[in-house]
Amino acid sequence: MTLSTMKRYEKFADEIAESIRNGVLAPGERVPSVRHASRTYGVSPSTVFQAYYLLEDRGLIQARARSGYFVREHAKHPLHEPESPVERGPRQAQTTEVDVSELVFSVLGSLKNPATVPFGSAFPSPYLFPLARLARSMAQSVRDMPPQAVIADMTAGNPDLRRQIALRYMVAGVRLPMDELVITNGAMEALNLCLQSVTRPGDLVAIEAPAFYATLQVLERLKLKAVEIPVHPREGIDLESLADSLQRLPIKACWFMSSLQNPLGASMSEDKKRALYELLHGHQVPLIEDDVYAELYYGTQPPKPVKSFDRDGLVMHCGSFSKSLAPGYRVGWVAGGRYAEQISRLKLMTTISPSVPAQAAIADYLQHGGYDRHLRKLRHALEMQQGAMLASAARHFPASTRVTRPTGGYFLWFEFPERVDSLQLFQLALAQGISLAPGPIFSATRRFGNCARLNHGHPWDAGSERAMETLGLILATF
Amino acid sequence: MTLSTMKRYEKFADEIAESIRNGVLAPGERVPSVRHASRTYGVSPSTVFQAYYLLEDRGLIQARARSGYFVREHAKHPLHEPESPVERGPRQAQTTEVDVSELVFSVLGSLKNPATVPFGSAFPSPYLFPLARLARSMAQSVRDMPPQAVIADMTAGNPDLRRQIALRYMVAGVRLPMDELVITNGAMEALNLCLQSVTRPGDLVAIEAPAFYATLQVLERLKLKAVEIPVHPREGIDLESLADSLQRLPIKACWFMSSLQNPLGASMSEDKKRALYELLHGHQVPLIEDDVYAELYYGTQPPKPVKSFDRDGLVMHCGSFSKSLAPGYRVGWVAGGRYAEQISRLKLMTTISPSVPAQAAIADYLQHGGYDRHLRKLRHALEMQQGAMLASAARHFPASTRVTRPTGGYFLWFEFPERVDSLQLFQLALAQGISLAPGPIFSATRRFGNCARLNHGHPWDAGSERAMETLGLILATF
């Protein structure tokens, strides 16, 4: 849904939600009465009603008999947000050889036991995905597939899928020619191919700090050097620091998540995204925009990608269905800008093509399965679960713990007291059957030693609550 | 089927087939009578009968009323086999920076038009695959798949599929622990990962001359240098030349196809494979064994891979279902020997996993779909079509043309008179709606300028015959 098609009450609901998130409306506090809100904000009473119903549905407010609406209690003693790492990290970016894989693999290995509480997982619960409906799309599309497609669709990609993806870009306000789209084996392959299209071993690549750990692994694999740019937990990449690095260093590419950054959940504002584009455009440094959480924004207004400002193909925009629909189908894509042809050729030399049946199934699902309806349900579930984890953290974690307030996705980033060693925490928690993602795996320089990323992508239950309590007990021992 | 389970009549049929193939029994010639054969070869008359029925079924001989069996006429004026390139190429191998991609892409581009006669294609006709049966396996397995599999199967691979593949190895006489198996996005990804596991940019890799063009592209992409080892059109890699190169040069890995080599169709004998293994073992140089045509042998006796002699994990054996069952499903694997763990990690950093539904569908098909029955039909079809193309070439191509006689697969390698420029031939043929794979795309040094690979993987029809005639007319203009 774009701004223009957004209903007035949805917009108003988003404004109230933002006030709740940033603490202006505290838990337990009464939200403005319908009459008051209508008068103050110049909207009709029915708009306010509709907005409050929506917010109730999203789990942010609740009605009390004869007293009106109140912000839900679940975050009664909310933890503070982390300070910006900009103020705490080194002011001048350095370049670093990356060597973090061993650590990452030991964390990933910990997730293999299905009995473990999956706070360390990279995916939401598979039970949140419409897998049965998707299976019907799969059965239908393999039955109807003309035999020659099993060969032809390998080079070009499934034409229906490409059209559906291009359509979703168009609806989101990004115009792009279909031949800019390369379908890939998930976003991970897209990111690998983009990076290889614009770098050679030894080159410098600007990444975020903290960064998605696979970013670090890929850099390590391709023998690239990382220039870590600090990320503000709410506002995203520190542009001043980036400008400084671009000035001083021969950076060959940037790999950033401009919305719902992993692990911080930060989303850059539209103005900031535009400024980022102009900065990169000035230096003619390509941007690899990793936007795999794009569909998981809370509320009603999708964040715009940096790609929407791209006027000369400098941005490679990578997306995927792995976080929003079907992880194991392994279907992602890149809108590759001026690098699309090169990316496509590299793909032919590495994996040739993503699975043809998976492409066809998703194409069918996008057309007939009700993707947007599913996404609305998914976003609501994730937002509710975020509230539950935040409230639980406030109950069980040390009071000086800080935690992010992402406006989407299924990750929270916790900054524990300095004395906490999150690698040790990881081991102790694992011994209790709880996984988590310790801070150092998100850094080329092993920073964030007192931080951890926790996944709230699984339906919240008594087991989750007990796990948080256990983590709290372990944290108290440091 | 292994030697031990092979029936006596099948073995006898294979011996007769070999005599036909190598010209001892010429087209039109009478094959020994049942009584004679029974006496001479010490087998029962019923064994001879069964063998002759099988050979008739395979299209190699035909019965004439009251006269016995005759070798089929379709290759009445057979073209000669090519000379060994060993005698003609440079004696000392040189190392070469590879730069062939542009040429390959222009050839691949030519295949996009579905109206083109696909002699240049890398795949057999999709109509030879049991796609409808496979679609049923797909529908079934996505319906029955537990939701957690859509995430869990990404790291380990589908457990049923791994077991089925390990079982096929076992039946073929190769014992390997299941954890040596890494499921990949087709063999192409497996080959890429193997190569990256044992080399760094700038390293030397021994490859075949002529080699599968993707080998050259992958070397180019990874900035590796090729050491071209000549391949005998019937007996495969020239071991003397390889031994010489291993002695002189710091070769880090070999990438060879020991059976049904692409493009020559050469298959090394078992003794030669054993000798190859011992040679590499002596130098401790790992072998990447590209064995994607393994299932497409004619007759009844599967070739053994070099992997079957591997006693300490030096061989990475790469296979795939893309040539024998379902190209676009993108499911391959590698039995990675001592490099399996490293390969598996590299995969997690590049594509994470092949498509989970495709893995499940193929696992179900292997268990319930009748893969071996399908393979027998497929082999028969390909062998018949080889006969048809050989006969057609003898009718239409210059008499001094030489052509290989592979014992499996769906490629023939033509060596035209020296004056023929196959790149020009490619252009002229394409203008007539016929594709082919010109020799130079199979060489890092642009050799084989008078050669071409033709695909007979498509059911032979009047259009194929006309296309061969047209090629003959073009060849006559050189």
Interface residues (C-beta under 8 A of the other chain):
Chain A: S101 F105 L108 K112 P114 S121 F123 P126 Y127 F129 L131 A132 L134 A135 M138 A139 V142 R143 M145 P147 Q148 A149 V150 I151 A152 D153 M154 T155 A156 N185 G186 M188 E189 N192 Q196 P201 A214 Q217 V218 R221 K223 A326 P327 G328 Y329 R330 V331 R345 L346 L348 M349 T350 T351 I352 S353 P354 S355 V356 P357 A358 A361
Chain B: S101 F105 L108 K112 P114 S121 F123 P126 Y127 F129 L131 A132 L134 A135 M138 A139 V142 R143 M145 P147 Q148 A149 V150 I151 A152 D153 M154 T155 A156 N185 G186 M188 E189 N192 Q196 P201 A214 Q217 V218 R221 K223 A326 P327 G328 Y329 R330 V331 R345 L346 L348 M349 T350 T351 I352 S353 P354 S355 V356 P357 A358 A361
